[in-house]
């Protein structure tokens, strides 16, 4: 929504002559600008798990699966994959009849530890926007759980912000020129300006831990998941005050 106000200072003529006051009329408008920019960064997240009789076995299974995912996803994305780590959890697994909601129990009987479970979070950031959906599917195939597309971003928001601000100022200029003309006045220079600004769809693929199998033929290419991300909209609002000339 656009806002504008015309501020006119009206004093009796004798007062001007006696005080020598120079009257300056001003016009203030609010310009609104917006630009749409195609995103150039895709972000995804997935979890990797490992199981074993001991903590070391669970950790080893986790590391092996995690490396396989990282290597193949990076290859798919032509090396343009920035994979970082999040949480890491290693938990004991107790018998199915152990009441884990009760008070702490000793590791014996129904609550004896029967194995360990390791789980790690990985975050993917890539400029290969067109392939990030395929990368999510590939991670799920290779054993990732809760693999999901987090969204799309701009690597650098500053150009879009500058373009939106320019559009907002141009909008203010158009409004001010039209209002000054309607009032029978001429638009003068800018007196002041104030910036009012200082706003996916998830694809979820769940997979299971890779089982140890005999050698098999090479897997088929990953399923291509083509995505068309919506443009990133950057907005700006600016209050501009102009001097009104006779």
C-alpha positions in Angstrom: 0.0 0.0 0.0 1.3 3.5 -0.8 1.0 6.4 1.5 1.5 10.1 0.8 0.8 13.3 2.7 1.1 17.0 1.7 2.3 19.3 4.4 1.5 23.0 3.8 2.5 25.7 6.2 0.0 28.6 6.2 0.7 31.8 8.2 -0.8 35.3 7.8 1.1 37.5 5.4 1.9 40.2 8.0 3.6 37.5 10.1 5.9 36.7 7.3 6.9 40.3 6.8 7.5 40.9 10.4 9.4 37.7 11.2 11.2 37.3 7.9 10.2 33.6 7.8 10.9 31.6 4.6 8.2 29.1 4.2 9.2 25.7 2.8 6.4 23.3 1.9 7.2 19.6 1.8 5.6 16.5 0.4 6.3 13.1 2.0 5.5 9.8 0.2 6.2 6.1 0.9 7.7 4.2 -2.0 7.4 0.5 -2.3 9.8 -1.7 -4.3 10.2 -5.4 -5.0 12.4 -7.5 -7.2 12.3 -11.2 -8.0 15.5 -13.1 -8.3 16.1 -16.8 -9.2 17.7 -18.6 -6.3 21.3 -19.8 -6.8 21.7 -22.0 -3.7 19.9 -25.2 -2.7 20.0 -26.5 0.9 19.2 -30.0 2.1 19.5 -32.1 5.3 19.7 -35.8 6.1 20.5 -38.1 8.9 22.8 -41.1 8.8 22.6 -44.1 11.2 24.7 -47.0 12.2 24.1 -50.0 14.4 26.3 -52.5 16.2 26.8 -54.7 19.2 29.4 -52.2 20.6 29.7 -48.4 20.3 32.7 -48.9 18.0 30.7 -51.1 15.6 27.8 -48.6 15.5 30.2 -45.7 14.9 32.0 -47.7 12.2 28.8 -48.5 10.4 27.8 -44.8 10.6 31.1 -43.6 9.2 31.0 -46.0 6.2 27.4 -45.0 5.2 28.1 -41.4 5.8 31.2 -41.5 3.5 29.4 -43.3 0.8 26.6 -40.7 0.8 29.1 -37.8 0.8 31.2 -39.2 -2.0 28.4 -40.0 -4.3 26.3 -36.8 -3.6 29.5 -34.7 -4.2 30.1 -36.6 -7.5 26.5 -36.0 -8.6 26.9 -32.3 -7.8 30.2 -32.0 -9.7 32.1 -31.3 -6.5 29.9 -28.3 -5.8 28.7 -29.7 -2.5 29.4 -28.1 0.9 28.5 -30.8 3.4 28.7 -29.9 7.1 27.9 -31.8 10.3 25.3 -31.2 12.8 24.3 -33.4 15.8 26.0 -36.7 16.6 24.2 -39.2 19.0 25.4 -42.6 20.2 22.8 -44.4 22.3 22.6 -47.8 24.0 19.7 -50.1 22.8 17.9 -52.1 25.5 15.6 -55.1 25.3 12.1 -54.4 23.8 10.5 -55.3 27.2 12.5 -52.7 29.1 10.3 -49.8 30.5 12.4 -46.8 29.5 9.8 -44.4 30.8 10.2 -45.6 34.4 12.9 -44.7 36.8 16.5 -45.5 35.7 17.1 -49.3 35.5 20.2 -51.4 35.8 21.5 -52.9 32.5 20.3 -56.4 33.4 17.3 -58.6 32.7 14.8 -56.9 30.4 16.9 -53.7 30.4 20.2 -55.3 29.4 22.0 -53.4 26.7 21.8 -55.5 23.5 23.5 -53.0 21.1 24.2 -49.5 20.2 22.7 -47.0 17.8 24.7 -44.1 16.2 23.0 -41.2 14.4 24.5 -38.1 12.8 23.0 -35.1 11.0 24.5 -33.7 7.8 23.7 -30.4 6.0 24.1 -29.9 2.3 24.5 -26.6 0.6 25.1 -26.4 -3.2 24.9 -23.9 -6.1 23.7 -26.8 -8.3 20.1 -25.8 -7.8 18.8 -28.0 -10.6 20.3 -31.2 -9.1 19.6 -30.7 -5.4 16.4 -32.7 -5.6 18.2 -35.6 -7.3 20.8 -35.4 -4.5 18.1 -35.7 -1.8 16.8 -38.9 -3.6 20.3 -40.3 -3.9 21.1 -39.8 -0.2 17.9 -41.7 0.6 18.8 -44.5 -1.7 22.2 -44.8 0.0 20.8 -45.1 3.5 20.1 -41.6 4.7 17.0 -41.2 6.8 14.7 -38.2 6.8 16.5 -36.7 3.8 14.8 -33.5 2.8 15.1 -30.4 0.8 15.2 -27.5 3.1 14.7 -24.7 0.5 16.4 -22.3 -1.8 18.4 -19.1 -1.1 20.4 -16.4 -2.6 24.2 -16.7 -2.1 24.4 -12.9 -1.7 21.2 -10.9 -1.0 22.8 -7.5 -1.3 22.3 -7.0 -5.1 18.6 -7.8 -4.7 18.3 -5.5 -1.7 19.9 -2.6 -3.7 17.6 -3.3 -6.7 14.5 -3.3 -4.4 15.6 0.0 -2.8 16.1 1.6 -6.2 12.6 0.4 -7.2 11.2 1.9 -4.0 12.8 5.3 -4.6 11.6 5.3 -8.2 8.1 4.6 -7.0 8.3 7.4 -4.5 9.5 9.8 -7.3 6.5 8.8 -9.5 4.1 9.4 -6.7 5.6 12.7 -5.6 5.7 14.1 -9.2 2.0 13.2 -9.8 0.9 14.8 -6.5 3.0 18.0 -7.0 1.5 18.4 -10.4 -2.0 17.9 -9.1 -1.4 20.6 -6.5 -0.1 23.0 -9.2 3.4 23.0 -7.7 6.9 21.9 -8.9 8.8 19.1 -7.2 12.0 20.2 -5.6 15.0 18.2 -4.3 14.8 15.4 -1.7 14.9 16.8 1.9 15.2 13.5 3.8 14.9 9.7 3.2 14.3 6.9 5.7 14.5 3.1 5.0 11.6 1.3 6.6 13.3 -2.1 6.2 16.3 -2.9 8.3 10.5 -12.3 4.3 9.1 -25.0 0.6 8.1 -27.3 0.1 9.9 -30.2 1.7 10.8 -33.3 -0.2 11.1 -36.1 2.4 12.7 -39.4 1.5 13.1 -42.0 4.3 15.6 -44.9 3.9 16.9 -47.8 5.9 20.5 -48.6 6.8 22.3 -50.4 4.0 22.5 -54.1 4.6 25.6 -56.2 3.8 24.9 -57.9 0.5 27.0 -59.9 -2.0 28.5 -57.9 -4.9 25.8 -56.7 -7.3 25.7 -55.0 -10.7 26.2 -51.3 -10.7 23.1 -49.5 -9.6 21.1 -47.5 -12.1 21.5 -43.7 -12.3 19.7 -41.9 -9.5 16.2 -40.9 -10.1 16.2 -37.4 -11.5 13.9 -35.1 -9.4 13.6 -32.0 -11.4 12.7 -28.9 -9.4 11.7 -25.4 -10.5 12.3 -23.2 -7.4 10.2 -20.1 -7.1 12.0 -16.7 -7.3 13.2 -15.1 -4.2 11.3 -11.9 -3.6 13.1 -9.0 -2.0 11.1 -6.0 -0.8 11.9 -2.4 0.3 9.9 0.5 1.7 11.3 4.0 1.9 9.9 7.3 3.2 11.0 10.2 1.1 10.4 13.9 1.8 10.7 16.4 -1.0 10.7 20.2 -1.1 7.8 21.7 -2.9 8.7 24.7 -5.1 6.3 27.4 -6.3 
